[in-house]
Amino acid sequence: MKKEKTKQNVCLALLQDDSGVGVVEVVLILVVIVALVIIFRDQITGLINRIFGGISSGVDTLMP
């Protein structure tokens, strides 16, 4: 009888243990970010090119 209670306590402890939840959350957030980058790759590339183009033309006007 005592062994069964110990098994129940171990099972309950395992079910209540949430130490790995933080890792799962971080992995899910990374998956969502990677998926968004893949989906909007062309738009992100265009935006970055426009930003650097603006910076480049701004530098050219300051230092001819």
Secondary structure as UniProt FT lines:
FT   HELIX           2..16
FT   TURN            19..20
FT   HELIX           21..39
FT   HELIX           41..62
//
